[in-house]
């Protein structure tokens, strides 16, 4: 009987049409239902009392964005659990981020939500309002139940081993110091910032391939081309990460006169990002073509760029001299690909009200691209190899190395990103080190995670929110980003707020 209740969305929409024709009232419930508990059961039982047929749609795994290890149970198991309840008549998995499309297809007489959704001011996504509009568009109404409620996130965090002991202890400590509502207000305070991003534009290309093995006549790996995808990366990705949280962003970057990709880049910029393009003469826009397998493991990559591209840096310096002081913060993702010369560094360093920098080591600049190219910076984000290379210090504890580099460039906050080991943040003004464990247990692709960290941690530091908050918010942004393929989409305020909410339950 349970399996007979499990249908596709299109199938239950057809049944809903039949029931409406028979004069029956269709009730729809929607949710993740990751951990079935008493609150869910009473909510569903109460919803059934409002009509003749109860249909339930379940958020598909790909759209559950509630923090590390979520969902605990797959979409199929969650659907089966619901179908096992006597009060539930039909269940379908909803392959959309919201219930709006399902509502339009099912057109329920009643759309039932729990009492915790009654106040729209607590809905950070704005989805409840959109769902209500969809229900009312077809003559239905929203009904809020008043049954006992529990937090699934809290139960999972406490009893299902979603977090390691290290993460659990850290979150307990952080929660006591920074309640969710206070932290939400801190992130919201970024909204009136005007930000300048200056750095290298990068086109990231993924060539999805299937390895065929060694060729018959040499030690060469042969692969079969399956498909390809292109992303706007580098400073473009940083500008987009920032844009969702602030008032406006100006992006200063350089495109090639050969294979500029300008139309593609413009199409990927968010609406409040204003590009200022300069040109590399007789050079392409920096492009990195990565050949990856089905698991996104990198097989090899090809760079399309010139090591010393010709750029009219006088024009860049003139623009910076005229405009830098008008921005609340200047954020510099410096990939060492030719845009940011020593003269350009001098131009924005002199006048920036707040300066956040990352000097990234990559295959095109290894060995000669270090943070002390900069005479000053208020916030710096480096990974551990970048920090140690800058200090020429392989073995000393990170705290000692961080102090050496921090003193050299007079930084206020210095973040050291460490992959699976999380982040160490040096608050140089207070001489305190904050450690944040890695906040994601699901990694799809690490490309771009450092850029996401720089973007959000740099913004928090620019607003003066303190090193502890900067490190946490930046870590959440990185945790979200590793679940996204390359730079397919930026970190956004709704996703960040939901992730934080789950972590701090």
C-alpha positions as CSV (number, residue, x, y, z in Angstrom):
1,X,0.0,0.0,0.0
2,X,2.9,2.4,0.8
3,X,4.4,2.1,-2.6
4,X,1.0,2.8,-4.3
5,X,1.1,6.2,-2.5
6,X,4.5,7.1,-4.0
7,X,4.0,8.9,-7.3
8,X,5.5,11.6,-9.4
9,X,4.5,15.2,-9.1
10,X,2.7,15.1,-12.4
11,X,0.8,12.0,-11.4
12,X,-0.5,13.4,-8.1
13,X,-1.4,16.6,-10.0
14,X,-3.7,14.5,-12.2
15,X,-5.3,12.9,-9.2
16,X,-5.8,16.3,-7.7
17,X,-7.6,17.4,-10.8
18,X,-9.9,14.3,-10.6
19,X,-10.7,15.0,-6.9
20,X,-11.5,18.6,-7.5
21,X,-13.9,17.5,-10.3
22,X,-15.6,15.2,-7.7
23,X,-16.0,18.2,-5.3
24,X,-13.4,17.0,-2.9
25,X,-11.0,19.3,-1.0
26,X,-7.3,18.6,-1.6
27,X,-4.9,19.5,1.2
28,X,-1.2,19.9,0.4
29,X,1.7,19.8,2.8
30,X,5.3,20.4,1.8
31,X,8.7,20.1,3.6
32,X,12.0,18.3,4.0
33,X,10.8,15.8,6.7
34,X,14.4,14.7,7.3
35,X,13.6,13.3,10.8
36,X,10.0,12.2,11.3
37,X,8.9,13.1,14.8
38,X,5.7,13.7,16.8
39,X,5.5,17.3,15.6
40,X,5.4,16.2,12.0
41,X,2.8,13.5,12.6
42,X,0.4,15.8,14.5
43,X,0.9,18.5,11.8
44,X,-0.1,16.0,9.1
45,X,-3.0,14.6,11.0
46,X,-4.4,18.0,11.6
47,X,-3.9,19.0,8.0
48,X,-5.9,16.0,6.9
49,X,-8.9,17.2,8.9
50,X,-9.2,20.2,6.7
51,X,-10.0,18.2,3.6
52,X,-10.7,14.9,1.9
53,X,-7.3,14.0,0.5
54,X,-3.9,14.8,1.9
55,X,-1.0,15.1,-0.6
56,X,2.6,15.7,0.6
57,X,5.6,16.9,-1.5
58,X,9.1,16.3,-0.2
59,X,12.1,18.5,-1.0
60,X,14.6,16.6,-3.2
61,X,18.1,16.0,-1.8
62,X,19.7,18.4,-4.2
63,X,17.6,21.3,-2.8
64,X,18.1,20.6,0.9
65,X,20.6,23.3,2.0
66,X,20.4,23.1,5.8
67,X,24.0,22.5,6.8
68,X,26.6,19.7,7.2
69,X,25.3,16.2,6.6
70,X,21.8,17.2,5.5
71,X,19.7,15.6,4.5
72,X,20.5,12.6,6.8
73,X,17.9,10.5,5.0
74,X,17.6,10.4,1.2
75,X,14.6,11.8,-0.6
76,X,13.3,8.2,-1.3
77,X,13.5,7.2,2.4
78,X,11.8,10.4,3.5
79,X,9.0,9.9,1.0
80,X,8.6,6.3,2.2
81,X,8.3,7.4,5.8
82,X,5.5,9.8,4.9
83,X,3.7,7.2,2.8
84,X,3.6,4.9,5.7
85,X,1.3,7.2,7.7
86,X,-2.4,6.4,7.5
87,X,-3.3,10.1,7.2
88,X,-1.2,10.6,4.1
89,X,-2.8,9.7,0.7
90,X,-0.1,10.6,-1.8
91,X,3.5,11.5,-1.7
92,X,5.8,13.0,-4.4
93,X,9.4,14.2,-4.4
94,X,9.6,17.9,-5.5
95,X,12.6,18.6,-7.7
96,X,12.5,22.4,-7.1
97,X,13.9,24.7,-4.5
98,X,10.4,25.8,-3.4
99,X,6.9,24.4,-3.4
100,X,5.6,27.1,-5.7
101,X,5.6,25.0,-8.9
102,X,4.0,22.1,-7.0
103,X,1.3,24.3,-5.8
104,X,0.5,25.6,-9.3
105,X,0.3,22.0,-10.6
106,X,-1.7,20.5,-7.7
107,X,-3.9,23.6,-7.0
108,X,-4.8,22.6,-3.5
109,X,-7.9,23.9,-1.7
110,X,-5.8,24.0,1.5
111,X,-2.1,24.5,1.8
112,X,-1.2,23.6,5.4
113,X,1.9,24.9,7.2
114,X,3.0,24.6,10.8
115,X,2.4,27.3,13.3
116,X,6.1,28.3,13.2
117,X,5.6,29.7,9.7
118,X,2.7,31.9,10.7
119,X,4.9,35.0,11.0
120,X,6.3,36.0,7.6
121,X,8.9,38.3,9.3
122,X,10.8,35.2,10.4
123,X,10.9,33.7,6.8
124,X,14.4,34.6,5.6
125,X,13.7,33.1,2.2
126,X,10.5,34.9,1.4
127,X,9.1,31.6,0.2
128,X,6.0,31.5,2.5
129,X,4.7,34.7,0.9
130,X,5.3,33.3,-2.6
131,X,3.7,30.0,-1.7
132,X,0.6,31.9,-0.3
133,X,0.3,33.9,-3.5
134,X,0.5,30.7,-5.6
135,X,-2.3,29.0,-3.4
136,X,-4.6,32.0,-3.6
137,X,-4.1,32.3,-7.4
138,X,-6.1,29.1,-7.7
139,X,-8.7,30.0,-5.1
140,X,-7.2,28.1,-2.2
141,X,-6.1,29.3,1.2
142,X,-3.2,28.7,3.6
143,X,-4.0,27.0,6.9
144,X,-1.6,27.1,9.9
145,X,-1.9,24.2,12.3
146,X,-1.4,24.8,16.1
147,X,0.1,21.4,17.0
148,X,3.2,20.8,19.1
149,X,6.4,21.6,17.2
150,X,10.0,20.4,17.5
151,X,13.2,21.5,15.6
152,X,14.4,18.7,13.4
153,X,17.7,20.5,13.0
154,X,18.2,20.6,16.7
155,X,17.3,16.9,17.2
156,X,19.6,15.9,14.3
157,X,22.5,18.0,15.6
158,X,22.2,16.7,19.1
159,X,21.5,13.0,18.6
160,X,22.4,11.8,15.1
161,X,26.1,12.5,14.9
162,X,25.8,15.0,12.2
163,X,28.7,16.9,13.7
164,X,32.0,15.7,15.0
165,X,32.8,16.3,18.7
166,X,35.1,19.2,17.7
167,X,32.4,20.9,15.6
168,X,29.7,20.3,18.3
169,X,31.9,21.9,21.0
170,X,32.8,24.8,18.8
171,X,29.2,25.5,17.9
172,X,28.1,25.3,21.5
173,X,30.8,27.9,22.4
174,X,30.0,30.2,19.5
175,X,26.2,29.9,20.0
176,X,26.6,31.1,23.6
177,X,28.5,34.2,22.4
178,X,26.6,34.9,19.2
179,X,22.9,33.9,19.2
180,X,21.4,33.4,15.8
181,X,19.2,36.6,15.8
182,X,22.2,38.7,16.8
183,X,24.4,37.2,14.1
184,X,21.6,37.7,11.6
185,X,21.6,41.4,12.5
186,X,25.4,41.5,12.0
187,X,25.2,40.0,8.5
188,X,22.3,42.3,7.6
189,X,24.4,45.3,8.6
190,X,26.5,44.7,5.4
191,X,23.6,45.8,3.2
192,X,24.6,49.5,2.9
193,X,28.2,48.9,1.9
194,X,29.7,50.1,-1.4
195,X,32.5,47.8,-2.4
196,X,35.3,47.9,-5.0
197,X,36.6,44.5,-6.1
198,X,39.8,44.6,-8.1
199,X,41.5,41.5,-9.4
200,X,42.1,39.1,-12.3
201,X,39.1,37.8,-14.3
202,X,39.3,34.1,-14.9
203,X,37.2,31.9,-17.2
204,X,37.0,28.4,-15.7
205,X,36.2,25.7,-18.2
206,X,35.3,22.1,-17.1
207,X,35.6,19.4,-19.8
208,X,33.8,16.5,-18.3
209,X,35.6,13.3,-19.4
210,X,35.5,9.6,-19.0
211,X,39.0,8.0,-18.6
212,X,39.7,5.2,-21.1
213,X,43.0,4.2,-19.8
214,X,46.5,4.2,-21.2
215,X,46.9,4.5,-24.9
216,X,48.3,1.6,-26.8
217,X,51.5,3.3,-27.9
218,X,52.7,5.3,-25.0
219,X,52.3,6.4,-21.4
220,X,49.4,8.8,-22.2
221,X,46.0,8.8,-20.5
222,X,43.2,8.8,-23.0
223,X,39.8,10.2,-22.1
224,X,36.4,10.4,-23.8
225,X,34.9,13.9,-24.0
226,X,31.4,13.9,-22.5
227,X,30.4,17.5,-22.1
228,X,31.7,20.9,-21.1
229,X,30.7,23.9,-18.9
230,X,32.0,27.4,-18.5
231,X,32.1,29.5,-15.4
232,X,32.9,33.1,-14.6
233,X,35.6,32.9,-12.0
234,X,38.4,34.8,-10.3
235,X,37.5,38.4,-9.4
236,X,34.1,38.0,-11.2
237,X,33.1,35.2,-8.8
238,X,34.2,37.3,-5.8
239,X,32.2,40.3,-7.0
240,X,29.1,38.1,-7.4
241,X,29.5,36.6,-3.9
242,X,29.7,40.1,-2.4
243,X,26.9,41.6,-4.5
244,X,24.1,39.7,-2.7
245,X,25.1,41.2,0.7
246,X,25.8,44.8,-0.1
247,X,24.4,47.9,-1.8
248,X,26.7,48.0,-4.8
249,X,29.9,46.5,-6.2
250,X,32.3,47.9,-8.8
251,X,34.5,45.3,-10.5
252,X,37.8,46.5,-11.9
253,X,39.5,43.8,-14.0
254,X,41.3,43.3,-17.3
255,X,40.0,41.3,-20.3
256,X,42.0,40.2,-23.3
257,X,41.8,41.7,-26.7
258,X,41.9,38.1,-27.9
259,X,39.1,35.8,-26.8
260,X,37.8,38.3,-24.3
261,X,34.7,36.4,-23.3
262,X,33.2,39.8,-22.5
263,X,29.6,39.0,-23.5
264,X,29.7,35.8,-21.3
265,X,31.2,37.7,-18.4
266,X,28.6,40.5,-18.6
267,X,25.8,37.9,-18.7
268,X,27.0,36.4,-15.4
269,X,27.4,39.5,-13.4
270,X,24.6,40.2,-10.8
271,X,22.5,43.4,-11.4
272,X,24.3,45.5,-8.8
273,X,27.8,44.8,-10.1
274,X,29.2,47.6,-12.3
275,X,32.1,46.4,-14.4
276,X,35.1,48.6,-15.3
277,X,37.1,46.7,-17.9
278,X,40.7,47.4,-18.9
279,X,42.5,45.5,-21.7
280,X,45.5,43.2,-22.0
281,X,47.0,43.9,-25.4
282,X,47.6,40.9,-27.7
283,X,46.6,38.5,-24.9
284,X,43.5,36.5,-24.0
285,X,41.3,36.8,-21.0
286,X,42.9,34.3,-18.5
287,X,41.2,30.9,-19.1
288,X,41.8,27.7,-17.2
289,X,40.5,24.6,-18.9
290,X,40.2,21.6,-16.5
291,X,39.6,18.1,-17.6
292,X,37.6,16.3,-14.9
293,X,36.0,12.9,-14.5
294,X,32.4,12.1,-13.3
295,X,33.4,12.6,-9.7
296,X,34.9,16.1,-10.5
297,X,38.4,14.7,-9.9
298,X,40.9,16.9,-11.9
299,X,42.8,14.9,-14.5
300,X,44.9,17.8,-15.8
301,X,44.4,21.5,-16.8
302,X,45.5,23.9,-19.6
303,X,46.1,27.6,-19.1
304,X,45.4,30.1,-21.8
305,X,47.2,33.3,-20.8
306,X,50.4,35.4,-21.2
307,X,52.7,35.5,-18.3
308,X,53.5,39.2,-18.8
309,X,50.6,40.7,-20.6
310,X,50.8,44.3,-21.8
311,X,48.5,46.6,-19.8
312,X,48.2,50.4,-19.8
313,X,48.6,50.6,-16.0
314,X,48.6,54.4,-16.2
315,X,44.9,54.4,-17.0
316,X,44.2,51.9,-14.2
317,X,46.1,54.0,-11.7
318,X,44.3,57.1,-12.8
319,X,40.9,55.5,-12.4
320,X,41.8,54.2,-8.9
321,X,43.2,57.5,-7.8
322,X,39.9,59.2,-8.7
323,X,37.5,56.6,-7.3
324,X,39.0,54.4,-4.5
325,X,38.1,56.8,-1.7
326,X,34.4,56.6,-2.5
327,X,34.2,53.0,-1.5
328,X,33.7,51.6,2.0
329,X,36.0,48.6,1.3
330,X,38.4,47.5,-1.4
331,X,38.6,43.7,-1.8
332,X,41.5,42.3,-3.8
333,X,41.5,38.7,-5.1
334,X,45.0,38.8,-6.6
335,X,45.7,35.7,-8.6
336,X,49.0,37.0,-10.0
337,X,48.0,36.9,-13.6
338,X,49.2,40.3,-14.7
339,X,46.6,42.9,-13.7
340,X,47.8,43.9,-10.3
341,X,51.3,45.5,-10.8
342,X,53.3,47.2,-8.1
343,X,52.1,50.6,-9.3
344,X,48.5,49.6,-9.2
345,X,49.0,48.2,-5.6
346,X,50.4,51.5,-4.6
347,X,47.5,53.4,-6.2
348,X,44.7,51.6,-4.2
349,X,46.7,51.0,-1.0
350,X,47.2,54.7,-0.4
351,X,43.6,55.6,-0.5
352,X,41.5,52.6,0.4
353,X,39.4,53.1,3.6
354,X,39.6,49.3,4.2
355,X,41.7,46.9,2.3
356,X,41.2,43.1,2.1
357,X,43.6,41.0,0.1
358,X,44.3,37.4,-1.0
359,X,47.5,36.6,-3.0
360,X,46.8,33.2,-4.4
361,X,49.5,30.7,-5.4
362,X,48.7,28.8,-8.5
363,X,50.5,27.0,-11.3
364,X,51.1,30.2,-13.2
365,X,52.8,32.2,-10.5
366,X,54.3,29.7,-8.0
367,X,57.3,31.0,-6.3
368,X,57.1,34.8,-6.9
369,X,53.6,35.8,-5.7
370,X,53.5,36.7,-2.0
371,X,51.5,38.9,0.3
372,X,54.3,41.2,1.2
373,X,54.1,42.8,-2.2
374,X,51.5,44.9,-0.4
375,X,52.7,47.7,1.9
376,X,49.5,47.4,4.0
377,X,46.3,45.5,4.3
378,X,43.6,45.5,7.0
379,X,42.4,42.0,6.3
380,X,44.3,39.2,4.7
381,X,43.2,35.7,3.8
382,X,45.8,33.1,2.8
383,X,46.0,29.3,2.8
384,X,48.7,27.6,4.8
385,X,51.2,27.1,1.9
386,X,50.7,30.7,0.9
387,X,51.4,32.0,4.4
388,X,54.5,29.8,4.9
389,X,55.9,30.7,1.4
390,X,55.5,34.4,2.3
391,X,57.5,33.8,5.5
392,X,59.9,31.3,4.1
393,X,59.1,29.2,7.1
394,X,58.1,25.6,6.6
395,X,58.2,24.2,10.2
396,X,57.3,26.7,12.9
397,X,53.8,26.7,14.4
398,X,51.3,28.6,12.4
399,X,50.8,31.1,15.2
400,X,54.5,32.2,14.9
401,X,54.3,32.4,11.1
402,X,51.1,34.4,11.2
403,X,52.6,36.9,13.7
404,X,55.6,37.3,11.4
405,X,53.5,38.1,8.3
406,X,50.9,40.1,10.3
407,X,53.5,42.4,11.7
408,X,55.2,42.8,8.3
409,X,52.1,44.2,6.6
410,X,50.5,45.7,9.8
411,X,47.3,43.7,9.3
412,X,44.3,43.8,11.6
413,X,43.0,40.3,10.9
414,X,44.9,37.5,9.2
415,X,42.9,34.3,8.2
416,X,44.7,31.1,7.4
417,X,42.4,28.7,5.5
418,X,43.4,25.0,6.0
419,X,41.0,22.9,4.0
420,X,39.6,20.0,6.1
421,X,41.3,21.5,9.2
422,X,39.1,24.6,9.0
423,X,40.3,28.2,9.6
424,X,42.7,29.9,12.0
425,X,42.0,33.6,12.4
426,X,44.7,35.9,14.0
427,X,43.1,39.0,15.6
428,X,46.3,41.0,15.6
429,X,44.8,44.0,17.4
430,X,43.8,41.8,20.4
431,X,46.6,39.2,19.9
432,X,44.1,36.4,19.9
433,X,43.8,33.3,17.6
434,X,40.3,32.0,16.8
435,X,40.0,28.5,15.3
436,X,36.9,27.4,13.3
437,X,36.6,23.7,12.2
438,X,35.5,23.0,8.7
439,X,31.7,23.4,8.7
440,X,30.9,21.1,5.7
441,X,30.8,17.3,5.6
442,X,29.8,17.2,2.0
443,X,32.4,18.4,-0.6
444,X,31.4,18.5,-4.3
445,X,34.2,20.9,-5.5
446,X,36.8,22.9,-3.6
447,X,37.4,25.3,-6.5
448,X,36.4,28.8,-5.4
449,X,35.9,28.1,-1.7
450,X,38.8,30.4,-0.7
451,X,37.2,33.2,-2.8
452,X,33.9,32.7,-1.0
453,X,35.7,32.9,2.4
454,X,37.6,36.1,1.3
455,X,34.4,37.7,0.1
456,X,32.3,37.2,3.3
457,X,35.0,37.3,5.9
458,X,36.4,40.4,4.2
459,X,33.0,42.1,4.3
460,X,32.5,41.4,7.9
461,X,35.9,42.7,8.8
462,X,35.2,45.9,6.7
463,X,32.0,46.4,8.7
464,X,34.0,46.1,11.9
465,X,32.2,42.9,13.1
466,X,35.3,41.4,14.8
467,X,37.6,38.6,14.0
468,X,35.5,35.9,15.6
469,X,32.4,36.7,13.5
470,X,34.4,37.3,10.3
471,X,36.0,33.8,10.7
472,X,32.6,32.1,11.3
473,X,30.7,33.8,8.5
474,X,33.5,33.3,6.1
475,X,33.7,29.6,7.1
476,X,30.0,29.2,6.5
477,X,30.4,30.8,3.0
478,X,33.2,28.4,2.2
479,X,31.1,25.4,3.5
480,X,28.3,26.5,1.1
481,X,30.7,27.0,-1.8
482,X,32.3,23.5,-1.6
483,X,28.8,22.1,-2.3
484,X,28.7,24.0,-5.6
485,X,30.4,23.0,-8.8
486,X,33.1,25.5,-9.5
487,X,31.5,29.0,-9.7
488,X,28.2,27.8,-11.0
489,X,26.4,30.2,-8.6
490,X,27.4,32.6,-5.9
491,X,26.8,32.3,-2.2
492,X,23.6,34.2,-1.4
493,X,22.1,35.7,1.8
494,X,19.2,33.3,2.0
495,X,21.5,30.2,1.7
496,X,23.9,31.7,4.2
497,X,21.2,32.6,6.7
498,X,19.6,29.1,6.5
499,X,23.0,27.4,6.9
500,X,23.8,29.5,10.0
501,X,20.3,28.8,11.4
502,X,20.9,25.1,11.2
503,X,24.3,25.3,12.7
504,X,23.2,27.3,15.7
505,X,20.1,25.3,16.5
